[in-house]
Amino acid sequence: MTETLLILAAGNPSRGDDALGPLFLEHLMVEQEQRNGWGYVELLTDFQFQIEHAVDLENRALALFVDASVCCPAPYQFTLLQPIQDTSYTSHTLSPAAVLYVYQQINYLPPPPAFQLAIRGESFELGEPLSTAAKANLAAALEFAGRLLAMPDDETWRRFVEIHENFLS
């Protein structure tokens, strides 16, 4: 298998801004179809990150986890992930860092370089539509993703993390 970039998005489309992850992926799927595909990108979505996603990381050059967040600054936050055995490790839903930890445990290898794109959400009520703020944050995150996809390599993405961190401080 050729090494690829995995973009894994999580969220529940029925819970307002929690739909940010799946909507992000839907936009990328449309763009991927319009460009006749990105041969190096695989897109996956789920309601939450789970232990099985550690297997999806195998043979990847890079991984990007995308999810809504109430904790990150608007419009989004881009960070480098490290494997961590956190409290989600024994739960049915895992943090992206815990997924990397599981990968490391089952493969006896470090995981591929992995990053998180947390998109700021405001309202997560069941049955609610995407908030106006979340729509704007999604648009900004998609514009940023275009820059990431234009340069899909670990070193460049690490520089993006540094730039993003400096901008926030």
VOLUMKOL-566093 format. One record per residue: residue in one letter; residue number from 1; x, y, z of N, C-alpha, C in turn. Coordinates in nm, 2 decimals, always signed. Each point is the difference from the previous one (the first is absolute). Example, Ala and Ser with C-alpha at 12.3 -4.5 7.8 and 13.67 -1.06 7.14 Angstrom:
<rs>
A,1,+1.32,-0.57,+0.78,-0.09,+0.12,+0.00,+0.09,+0.12,+0.00
S,2,-0.04,+0.11,-0.07,+0.09,+0.11,+0.00,-0.08,+0.11,+0.08
</rs>
This chain:
<rs>
M,1,+0.08,-0.12,+0.00,-0.08,+0.12,+0.00,+0.09,+0.12,+0.00
T,2,-0.03,+0.10,-0.08,+0.07,+0.13,-0.01,-0.04,+0.08,+0.13
E,3,+0.10,+0.07,+0.05,-0.03,+0.08,+0.12,-0.09,+0.12,-0.05
T,4,-0.09,+0.03,+0.09,-0.10,+0.11,-0.03,-0.02,+0.08,+0.12
L,5,-0.07,+0.11,-0.03,-0.05,+0.09,+0.11,-0.14,-0.05,+0.04
L,6,-0.02,-0.03,+0.12,-0.14,-0.03,+0.05,-0.05,+0.12,+0.07
I,7,-0.12,+0.04,-0.04,-0.08,+0.11,+0.07,-0.12,-0.07,+0.06
L,8,+0.00,+0.00,+0.13,-0.10,-0.07,+0.08,-0.08,+0.11,+0.08
A,9,-0.13,+0.01,-0.04,-0.08,+0.10,+0.07,-0.11,-0.07,+0.09
A,10,-0.03,+0.06,+0.11,-0.10,-0.05,+0.09,-0.10,+0.10,+0.03
G,11,-0.12,-0.05,+0.03,-0.11,+0.09,+0.04,-0.14,-0.06,-0.04
N,12,-0.10,+0.06,+0.07,-0.14,-0.04,-0.02,-0.07,+0.10,-0.08
P,13,-0.04,-0.02,-0.12,-0.07,+0.09,-0.08,-0.14,+0.05,+0.06
S,14,-0.05,-0.07,+0.09,-0.13,+0.03,+0.07,+0.01,+0.09,+0.12
R,15,+0.13,+0.04,+0.03,+0.02,+0.07,+0.13,+0.06,+0.14,-0.03
G,16,-0.06,+0.08,-0.08,+0.04,+0.14,-0.03,+0.14,+0.00,-0.05
D,17,+0.09,+0.08,+0.08,+0.14,+0.02,-0.05,+0.08,-0.12,+0.01
D,18,-0.04,-0.11,+0.07,+0.07,-0.12,+0.00,+0.01,-0.06,-0.15
A,19,-0.07,+0.05,-0.09,+0.00,-0.04,-0.14,+0.12,+0.06,-0.07
L,20,+0.08,+0.08,+0.06,+0.11,+0.07,-0.06,+0.10,-0.10,-0.07
G,21,+0.04,-0.11,+0.07,+0.09,-0.10,-0.05,-0.06,-0.06,-0.13
P,22,-0.12,-0.06,+0.01,-0.05,-0.07,-0.12,-0.02,+0.10,-0.12
L,23,-0.05,+0.13,+0.03,-0.02,+0.10,-0.10,+0.14,+0.04,-0.07
F,24,+0.10,+0.01,+0.09,+0.13,+0.02,-0.06,+0.04,-0.10,-0.10
L,25,-0.02,-0.13,+0.04,+0.03,-0.11,-0.09,-0.09,+0.00,-0.13
E,26,-0.12,+0.03,+0.02,-0.09,+0.01,-0.12,+0.05,+0.10,-0.10
H,27,+0.04,+0.12,+0.05,+0.06,+0.10,-0.09,+0.12,-0.05,-0.07
L,28,+0.09,-0.07,+0.07,+0.12,-0.05,-0.06,-0.03,-0.11,-0.10
M,29,-0.11,-0.08,+0.02,-0.04,-0.10,-0.09,-0.04,+0.06,-0.13
V,30,-0.08,+0.10,+0.01,-0.05,+0.07,-0.12,+0.12,+0.06,-0.08
E,31,+0.09,+0.06,+0.07,+0.12,+0.06,-0.07,+0.09,-0.11,-0.06
Q,32,+0.01,-0.12,+0.07,+0.07,-0.11,-0.05,-0.06,-0.05,-0.13
E,33,-0.13,-0.01,+0.00,-0.07,-0.04,-0.12,+0.02,+0.09,-0.12
Q,34,+0.00,+0.13,+0.03,+0.01,+0.11,-0.10,+0.14,-0.01,-0.06
R,35,+0.10,-0.03,+0.08,+0.14,-0.01,-0.05,+0.04,-0.14,-0.05
N,36,-0.10,-0.08,-0.01,+0.02,-0.14,-0.04,+0.09,-0.07,+0.10
G,37,-0.01,+0.03,+0.12,+0.07,-0.06,+0.11,+0.13,+0.05,+0.04
W,38,+0.04,-0.02,+0.12,+0.13,+0.01,+0.05,+0.05,-0.14,+0.03
G,39,+0.09,-0.05,-0.08,+0.04,-0.14,+0.01,+0.06,-0.03,+0.14
Y,40,+0.05,+0.10,+0.07,+0.07,-0.02,+0.13,-0.09,+0.02,+0.12
V,41,-0.13,+0.03,-0.02,-0.08,+0.03,+0.12,-0.12,-0.10,+0.01
E,42,-0.02,-0.04,+0.12,-0.11,-0.09,+0.03,-0.08,+0.07,+0.11
L,43,-0.13,+0.01,-0.02,-0.09,+0.07,+0.09,-0.09,-0.10,+0.07
L,44,-0.01,+0.01,+0.13,-0.08,-0.08,+0.09,-0.08,+0.08,+0.10
T,45,-0.12,-0.04,+0.02,-0.08,+0.07,+0.11,-0.07,-0.10,+0.09
D,46,-0.02,+0.05,+0.12,-0.07,-0.09,+0.10,-0.06,+0.09,+0.10
F,47,-0.09,-0.05,+0.09,-0.06,+0.08,+0.10,+0.11,+0.04,+0.11
Q,48,+0.09,-0.08,+0.02,+0.11,+0.02,+0.10,+0.12,-0.08,-0.03
F,49,+0.11,+0.05,+0.05,+0.13,-0.08,-0.02,+0.00,-0.12,+0.09
Q,50,+0.03,-0.12,-0.06,-0.01,-0.12,+0.07,+0.13,-0.08,-0.01
I,51,+0.01,-0.10,+0.08,+0.13,-0.09,+0.00,+0.03,-0.05,-0.14
E,52,-0.11,-0.04,-0.08,+0.02,-0.05,-0.13,+0.07,+0.09,-0.10
H,53,+0.00,+0.13,+0.03,+0.06,+0.10,-0.09,+0.15,-0.01,+0.01
A,54,+0.06,-0.07,+0.10,+0.14,-0.02,+0.00,+0.05,-0.08,-0.12
V,55,-0.09,-0.10,-0.04,+0.04,-0.08,-0.12,-0.01,+0.08,-0.12
D,56,-0.09,+0.10,-0.01,+0.00,+0.09,-0.12,+0.12,+0.08,-0.02
L,57,+0.08,+0.02,+0.11,+0.13,+0.08,-0.01,+0.11,-0.08,-0.06
E,58,-0.01,-0.13,-0.02,+0.11,-0.08,-0.06,+0.03,+0.04,-0.14
N,59,+0.13,+0.01,-0.03,+0.05,+0.04,-0.13,-0.04,+0.14,-0.04
R,60,-0.01,+0.09,+0.09,-0.03,+0.14,-0.03,+0.13,+0.08,+0.01
A,61,+0.01,+0.10,-0.08,+0.11,+0.09,+0.01,-0.04,+0.11,+0.10
L,62,-0.12,+0.04,+0.00,-0.05,+0.10,+0.09,-0.15,-0.03,+0.04
A,63,-0.04,+0.05,+0.11,-0.14,-0.01,+0.04,-0.05,+0.14,+0.05
L,64,-0.12,+0.03,-0.03,-0.07,+0.12,+0.05,-0.13,-0.04,+0.06
F,65,-0.01,+0.03,+0.13,-0.13,-0.02,+0.07,-0.08,+0.13,+0.01
V,66,-0.12,+0.00,-0.04,-0.08,+0.12,-0.01,-0.13,-0.02,+0.09
D,67,-0.03,+0.10,+0.08,-0.11,-0.01,+0.09,-0.04,+0.14,+0.05
A,68,-0.13,+0.01,+0.04,-0.04,+0.12,+0.06,+0.05,+0.01,+0.14
S,69,+0.01,+0.13,+0.05,+0.05,+0.02,+0.14,-0.06,+0.13,+0.05
V,70,-0.03,-0.01,+0.13,-0.05,+0.12,+0.07,+0.11,+0.07,+0.08
C,71,+0.12,-0.07,+0.00,+0.12,+0.05,+0.08,+0.10,+0.08,-0.09
C,72,+0.00,-0.02,-0.13,+0.10,+0.06,-0.08,-0.04,+0.14,-0.03
P,73,+0.10,+0.08,-0.04,-0.03,+0.14,-0.04,-0.07,-0.01,-0.14
A,74,-0.08,+0.10,-0.03,-0.06,+0.01,-0.13,+0.10,+0.06,-0.10
P,75,+0.00,-0.04,-0.12,-0.10,-0.09,-0.06,+0.05,-0.15,+0.01
Y,76,+0.12,-0.03,+0.02,+0.05,-0.14,+0.02,+0.14,+0.01,+0.06
Q,77,+0.04,-0.12,+0.04,+0.13,-0.02,+0.06,+0.07,-0.12,-0.07
F,78,+0.13,+0.02,-0.04,+0.07,-0.11,-0.07,+0.12,-0.03,+0.09
T,79,+0.01,-0.13,+0.04,+0.10,-0.05,+0.10,+0.06,-0.13,-0.05
L,80,+0.12,-0.02,+0.05,+0.07,-0.12,-0.02,-0.04,-0.10,+0.11
L,81,-0.03,-0.12,-0.03,-0.04,-0.10,+0.10,+0.12,-0.09,+0.04
Q,82,-0.01,-0.05,+0.12,+0.10,-0.10,+0.05,-0.08,-0.11,+0.06
P,83,+0.04,-0.12,+0.00,-0.07,-0.11,+0.06,+0.00,+0.02,+0.15
I,84,-0.12,-0.01,+0.06,-0.02,+0.01,+0.14,-0.11,-0.09,+0.05
Q,85,+0.03,-0.07,+0.11,-0.09,-0.09,+0.06,-0.08,+0.09,+0.10
D,86,-0.11,+0.06,-0.05,-0.08,+0.08,+0.08,-0.12,-0.07,+0.06
T,87,-0.09,+0.07,+0.06,-0.12,-0.07,+0.07,-0.09,-0.06,-0.11
S,88,+0.00,+0.05,-0.12,-0.09,-0.06,-0.10,+0.05,-0.14,-0.05
Y,89,+0.12,-0.04,+0.04,+0.06,-0.12,-0.05,-0.09,-0.13,+0.03
T,90,-0.07,+0.01,+0.11,-0.09,-0.12,+0.04,-0.15,+0.02,-0.03
S,91,-0.02,+0.11,-0.08,-0.14,+0.03,-0.04,-0.03,-0.05,-0.14
H,92,-0.13,+0.01,-0.03,-0.04,-0.03,-0.14,+0.03,+0.11,-0.10
T,93,+0.03,+0.12,+0.05,+0.04,+0.11,-0.08,+0.14,+0.05,+0.04
L,94,+0.09,+0.02,-0.09,+0.14,+0.03,+0.03,+0.03,+0.14,-0.05
S,95,+0.10,+0.07,+0.07,+0.05,+0.12,-0.05,+0.10,-0.04,-0.12
P,96,+0.03,+0.09,-0.09,+0.09,-0.03,-0.10,+0.14,-0.05,+0.05
A,97,+0.04,+0.06,+0.11,+0.13,-0.04,+0.06,-0.01,-0.14,+0.05
A,98,-0.11,-0.04,+0.06,-0.02,-0.14,+0.04,+0.00,-0.10,-0.11
V,99,-0.06,+0.04,-0.12,+0.00,-0.08,-0.12,+0.15,-0.03,-0.04
L,100,+0.08,+0.11,+0.01,+0.14,-0.02,-0.04,+0.07,-0.09,+0.10
Y,101,-0.03,+0.01,+0.13,+0.05,-0.09,+0.10,-0.03,-0.14,-0.03
V,102,-0.13,-0.03,-0.03,-0.04,-0.14,-0.04,+0.08,-0.05,-0.12
Y,103,+0.02,+0.09,-0.10,+0.07,-0.04,-0.12,+0.14,-0.04,+0.05
Q,104,+0.07,+0.07,+0.08,+0.13,-0.03,+0.05,+0.01,-0.13,+0.08
Q,105,-0.11,-0.02,+0.07,+0.00,-0.13,+0.08,-0.02,-0.12,-0.08
I,106,-0.08,+0.01,-0.11,-0.03,-0.12,-0.08,+0.10,-0.02,-0.11
N,107,+0.07,+0.10,-0.04,+0.10,-0.02,-0.11,+0.14,+0.01,+0.05
Y,108,+0.03,+0.03,+0.12,+0.13,+0.01,+0.06,+0.09,+0.10,-0.08
L,109,-0.07,+0.10,-0.06,+0.07,+0.10,-0.08,-0.06,+0.13,+0.03
P,110,+0.07,+0.11,-0.02,-0.06,+0.13,+0.02,-0.11,+0.02,-0.11
P,111,-0.11,+0.07,+0.03,-0.10,+0.03,-0.10,+0.05,+0.10,-0.10
P,112,-0.07,+0.01,-0.11,+0.04,+0.10,-0.10,-0.02,+0.14,+0.06
P,113,+0.07,+0.10,-0.05,-0.02,+0.14,+0.04,-0.15,+0.03,+0.00
A,114,-0.05,+0.05,+0.11,-0.14,+0.03,+0.00,-0.03,+0.13,+0.06
F,115,-0.10,+0.06,-0.05,-0.04,+0.14,+0.03,-0.15,+0.01,+0.03
Q,116,-0.04,+0.10,+0.07,-0.14,+0.02,+0.03,-0.05,+0.13,-0.05
L,117,-0.11,+0.01,-0.07,-0.06,+0.12,-0.04,-0.14,+0.01,+0.08
A,118,+0.00,+0.08,+0.11,-0.12,+0.01,+0.08,-0.07,+0.13,-0.05
I,119,-0.12,-0.02,-0.03,-0.08,+0.11,-0.06,-0.10,+0.05,+0.11
R,120,+0.01,+0.13,+0.03,-0.09,+0.05,+0.11,-0.14,-0.01,-0.03
G,121,-0.08,-0.06,+0.10,-0.14,-0.01,-0.01,-0.06,+0.07,+0.12
E,122,-0.12,+0.04,-0.01,-0.07,+0.08,+0.11,-0.12,-0.08,+0.06
S,123,-0.08,-0.07,-0.09,-0.12,-0.06,+0.05,-0.01,-0.15,-0.05
F,124,-0.02,-0.08,+0.10,+0.01,-0.15,-0.03,-0.14,-0.07,+0.04
E,125,-0.10,+0.07,-0.01,-0.13,-0.06,+0.04,-0.06,-0.09,-0.11
L,126,-0.06,-0.11,+0.05,-0.06,-0.09,-0.09,-0.11,+0.06,-0.09
G,127,+0.01,-0.02,-0.13,-0.10,+0.06,-0.09,+0.03,+0.14,-0.05
E,128,+0.10,+0.06,+0.06,+0.03,+0.14,-0.04,+0.08,+0.01,-0.13
P,129,-0.02,+0.10,-0.08,+0.08,+0.02,-0.12,+0.14,+0.05,+0.04
L,130,+0.09,+0.00,-0.10,+0.13,+0.06,+0.02,-0.02,+0.15,+0.03
S,131,+0.07,+0.05,+0.10,-0.01,+0.14,+0.04,+0.07,+0.09,-0.11
T,132,-0.03,+0.12,+0.00,+0.06,+0.10,-0.09,+0.15,+0.01,+0.02
A,133,+0.04,+0.00,+0.13,+0.14,+0.01,+0.03,+0.07,-0.12,-0.05
A,134,-0.06,-0.12,+0.02,+0.06,-0.13,-0.04,+0.02,+0.00,-0.16
K,135,-0.10,+0.06,-0.07,+0.01,+0.00,-0.14,+0.13,+0.08,-0.05
A,136,+0.02,+0.12,+0.07,+0.11,+0.08,-0.03,+0.13,-0.07,+0.04
N,137,+0.00,-0.07,+0.11,+0.12,-0.07,+0.05,+0.03,-0.12,-0.10
L,138,-0.10,-0.06,-0.05,+0.02,-0.11,-0.10,+0.06,+0.05,-0.12
A,139,-0.05,+0.11,-0.05,+0.06,+0.06,-0.12,+0.15,+0.03,+0.01
A,140,+0.03,+0.06,+0.12,+0.14,+0.03,+0.03,+0.09,-0.13,+0.00
A,141,-0.06,-0.10,+0.07,+0.08,-0.13,+0.01,+0.02,-0.06,-0.14
L,142,-0.10,+0.01,-0.08,+0.01,-0.06,-0.14,+0.10,+0.08,-0.08
E,143,+0.01,+0.13,+0.02,+0.10,+0.08,-0.08,+0.14,-0.05,+0.05
F,144,+0.01,-0.01,+0.13,+0.13,-0.05,+0.06,+0.04,-0.14,-0.05
A,145,-0.10,-0.09,-0.01,+0.02,-0.13,-0.04,+0.05,+0.00,-0.15
G,146,-0.04,+0.09,-0.08,+0.05,+0.01,-0.13,+0.15,+0.02,-0.01
R,147,+0.05,+0.08,+0.10,+0.14,+0.02,+0.01,+0.07,-0.12,+0.05
L,148,-0.06,-0.07,+0.09,+0.06,-0.13,+0.05,+0.01,-0.10,-0.12
L,149,-0.11,-0.02,-0.07,+0.00,-0.10,-0.11,+0.09,+0.04,-0.11
A,150,+0.03,+0.13,-0.02,+0.10,+0.04,-0.10,+0.14,-0.04,+0.03
M,151,+0.03,-0.02,+0.13,+0.13,-0.04,+0.05,-0.01,-0.11,+0.11
P,152,-0.03,-0.12,-0.04,-0.03,-0.10,+0.10,+0.13,-0.07,+0.04
D,153,+0.08,+0.07,+0.08,+0.12,-0.07,+0.06,+0.01,+0.05,+0.14
D,154,+0.06,-0.09,+0.08,+0.02,+0.02,+0.15,+0.07,+0.13,+0.03
E,155,+0.11,+0.03,-0.06,+0.08,+0.12,+0.03,-0.08,+0.12,-0.03
T,156,-0.07,+0.01,-0.11,-0.08,+0.12,-0.03,-0.12,+0.02,+0.10
W,157,-0.06,-0.11,+0.03,-0.11,+0.00,+0.10,+0.05,+0.05,+0.14
R,158,+0.11,-0.05,+0.04,+0.06,+0.04,+0.13,+0.03,+0.16,+0.00
R,159,+0.04,+0.05,-0.12,+0.02,+0.14,-0.01,-0.14,+0.07,+0.02
F,160,-0.10,-0.05,-0.07,-0.13,+0.06,+0.02,-0.05,+0.00,+0.15
V,161,+0.03,-0.11,+0.07,-0.03,+0.00,+0.14,+0.07,+0.11,+0.07
E,162,+0.13,+0.02,-0.02,+0.08,+0.11,+0.06,-0.06,+0.13,-0.03
I,163,-0.03,+0.03,-0.13,-0.06,+0.12,-0.04,-0.13,+0.03,+0.07
H,164,-0.08,-0.11,+0.01,-0.14,+0.01,+0.06,+0.02,+0.03,+0.15
E,165,+0.09,-0.07,+0.07,+0.03,+0.03,+0.14,+0.05,+0.14,+0.03
N,166,+0.09,+0.05,-0.09,+0.05,+0.13,+0.02,-0.11,+0.11,-0.02
F,167,-0.09,-0.03,-0.10,-0.11,+0.09,-0.02,-0.10,+0.01,+0.12
L,168,-0.02,-0.12,+0.06,-0.09,+0.00,+0.12,+0.06,+0.06,+0.12
S,169,+0.13,+0.01,+0.01,+0.06,+0.05,+0.12,+0.02,+0.15,+0.00
</rs>
